[in-house]
Amino acid sequence: MLRRLLLLSIPAAMLMAADKPDFSGHWVVDLAKSDFGMMPPPSKIERDIDHKDPNISIKTLQVGERGEMKTESSYTTDGKEANVKLRGRDAKVKAKWDGAKLKVNTKSEFNGMEIGQQETWTLSGDGKTLTIDNTINAPQGEFTTKSVFTKGS
């Protein structure tokens, strides 16, 4: 009886792990499918993500009218706050799962003003498209962006 219960619990545990996607890979933004709202679109965004839940490390290269920016950050997906540097500024990040979606909340300060971001990361069923919906709260107001990435080699 105990053996049968153990065997039945294995698939349930596998299903629970399977509902949290692995975002690892090299990702390239698809500018045609993305929407940067009132912000000028970059000419390029690439992300290298190393994700071994709950740890996630991200290296981003973004090229736009302000030139080339590189950022690196690491945090966990278990809701614990992490201190990171984003574009040379200190920021606090909290990430946690909401089903198969990863919710990433970031707070930083720029010229004495608090900036908040709420990102929602989703991965397509085939694992080849990463969509990041972002709501930015700043003293100037709230606006949204959508970045659609395709998995590269």
N, C-alpha and C positions, 0 to 999 in steps of 0.2 A: 504494500500500500504506500509506504513512504517513497519507494523508488518511483512509483507511478506519479506521485505528487511532484517529485523533483523533476521528472521528465516533462510534466505538463507546465511547470514554472519556467523552463528554459525558453520556449517560444515567446512567452509573455515578456520576459526580460529582453529578448532580442528585438521584439517589436518596440519596446520603450526606447531602446537605444537607437533604433532605426528612425524614429520620428525627429531626431535631432540631426540635421545635415552636417556634413563635413565641408567647410568652405575652403579647404586647402587648394592651392593651385596658383597659376599665373593668370590674372584676369585683365582684360583689355576693354575699356569703355567703348560701347557702340553709340557714337554721337547721334546717329539718326534716330535711335530709340529712346535716348535720354532727353530729359527736360530740365534745364538749369534755371528756369523761371526768369527772374529779373537780373540774374547774374550773367556776365558774359561767359559763353561756353569756352571750355578749355580746348586746345587743339589735340590734347592727348592726356589720358589718365591710364596708368597701369598699376596694378596691385599684385603683390606677391603675399599670399596668406598661408601661414603655417598654423593649422588648427588641429590640436589634439585636446579635445574637450576635457576639462574646462579651460585650458590655456589656448590663447589665440595671439599670434604676432602678425603684424601687418606692416609691409613696406610699400609706400606709395610714391609714385613719380607722377607729377602733374605739370604739364606745360601749357602756358596760356599767355595772355598779354602782359602779365607781370614777370614772365620768364619761367624758369624751371624751379620747381619746389619738390624737395624730397622730405618725407616724414617717415618715422618708424615709431610704432607703439606696440605695447604688449599689455594685455589685461586678461581677466577671466570672464567666463560666461555664467558665473554663479551668483551674480548680484553684488559682489564685493567691489567697493570703490578702489580705483587705481589712479595714481598720479602719473600723467604722461605729458609729453611736450608735443604740441601741435602747432606747426608753423612758428616755432620759436617761443610759443607762449605755454605757460603751465595750464594744464586742464585736468579735470577730474572726470573719470569715465566709470560708468556702471553698466554692465551688460548682463542680461538674463533672458532665458528662454520663455517664449510664449507659444507653446506647442512646437511647431517646426520653424517658427520665426524667431530670429534673434533681435531683441530690442536693445539698442545701444544709446544711452543717454550721456551726453557730454556737456560740461559746464566750463566756461573759460571767461577770462576778462580781457577786454581790448580797449585801451585808452580810458580806463576807469569804468567801462560799461560791461555788464554781464551779458554773455552770449550763451544761449542754450540750444542744443541740438537733440532731436529725438529721431534716431534712425531705426528703420525696420528692414532687416535683411531677410530675403527669401531666396531659396534656391529652386530652380525648375526641377521637375520630376526626373529629367534625364541628366541633371547635374551639370549642364553646360551653360546655364544662364543664371547670373547672380543679379538680383534687383535690390537696390537700396533706395527706399523712400525716406526722405529727410525733411523734417520740419525744423526750421531755424527760427528761434525767438531772439529778437534784438530790440534795443530801444526804438529803432526805426519801424518796428512792426514784426509780423510773422510772415514767413514765406516758405514755400515748399520747392524741393527739387527731387528729381528722380534720375538715378544713375543706373543704367543697364550695362552689365559687363558680360562678355563672352569668355569662356575658358580657352586660354591659349596653350601652346605647348611649352 
